[in-house]
């Protein structure tokens, strides 16, 4: 389960607020920002197809009637172009009725 496997929805959960959250697990760095954006776009498109086709309801009937949030959990901080991409994705997804959020996971510290 990872961002570079476009055919899989990584994580499906329900928040205490009742929203269904589809989480993208993004372990890629942003050294090749364009390639990263293309991979992430493919994954987001898969998530949209998962919802819009009704597959989400076939696999997770509890999603019925709930707001859908697409969340990207990233290992690395996006570069400037990556942030622009994420902002554009957020705008487009919100216009389509979805919520879109992203965050960087806390780095693991050696003990």
C-alpha positions in Angstrom: 0.0 0.0 0.0 1.7 3.2 -1.2 1.3 6.2 -3.4 3.2 4.4 -6.2 0.7 1.6 -6.4 -2.2 3.4 -8.2 -4.6 0.5 -8.2 -5.0 0.3 -4.4 -6.8 2.4 -1.9 -4.3 2.5 0.9 -6.4 3.1 4.0 -10.2 3.6 4.6 -11.4 4.8 8.0 -14.2 6.7 9.6 -13.4 9.8 11.7 -15.2 10.5 15.0 -16.9 13.3 13.1 -18.5 10.7 10.8 -16.5 11.5 7.7 -15.1 8.6 5.6 -11.3 9.2 5.2 -9.4 7.7 2.3 -5.7 8.0 3.1 -2.9 8.0 0.6 0.4 6.7 2.1 3.1 8.8 0.4 6.6 7.7 1.1 8.3 9.4 -1.9 10.6 12.4 -1.6 10.1 15.5 -3.8 13.5 15.5 -5.6 11.7 14.9 -8.9 8.7 17.0 -8.1 7.0 16.6 -11.5 7.2 12.8 -11.3 5.9 12.8 -7.8 3.0 15.1 -8.8 2.1 12.7 -11.6 2.2 9.7 -9.3 0.1 11.5 -6.7 -2.4 12.6 -9.4 -2.8 9.0 -10.5 -3.5 7.9 -7.0 -6.0 10.7 -6.3 -7.8 9.8 -9.6 -8.0 6.2 -8.4 -9.6 7.4 -5.1 -12.1 9.5 -7.0 -13.0 6.5 -9.2 -13.4 4.4 -6.0 -16.0 6.8 -4.7 -17.7 7.8 -7.9 -18.1 4.3 -9.2 -19.8 3.2 -6.0 -17.0 0.7 -5.3 -16.6 2.4 -1.9 -20.2 1.4 -0.9 -19.7 -2.2 -2.2 -16.6 -2.6 0.0 -17.6 -0.3 2.9 -21.3 0.0 3.2 -20.9 2.2 6.3 -19.7 4.9 3.9 -23.3 5.5 2.8 -24.3 9.1 3.3 -21.0 10.2 4.8 -18.8 13.1 3.6 -15.6 11.8 1.9 -12.2 13.2 2.9 -9.1 12.4 0.8 -6.0 12.7 3.0 -2.4 12.4 1.9 0.0 11.4 4.7 3.5 12.3 3.4 6.9 11.2 4.7 8.7 14.2 3.1 7.8 17.9 3.0 6.7 19.0 -0.5 8.7 21.5 -2.4 7.2 24.7 -3.7 5.9 23.1 -6.9 4.5 20.2 -4.8 2.7 22.7 -2.6 1.2 24.4 -5.6 0.0 21.0 -6.9 -1.6 20.2 -3.6 -3.3 23.6 -3.5 -4.7 23.0 -7.0 -5.9 19.5 -6.1 -7.6 20.9 -3.0 -9.5 23.5 -5.0 -10.6 21.0 -7.6 -11.6 18.3 -5.1 -13.5 20.8 -3.0 -15.4 22.0 -6.1 -16.4 18.4 -6.7 -17.7 18.1 -3.1 -14.8 16.3 -1.4 -12.5 17.5 1.3 -8.8 17.2 0.6 -6.1 17.5 3.3 -2.4 16.6 3.5 0.2 16.6 6.2 3.7 15.5 6.8 4.2 12.6 9.2 6.3 13.3 12.2 9.8 12.1 11.5 10.9 9.1 13.6 13.7 10.0 15.9 16.5 7.6 16.9 16.6 6.8 20.6 
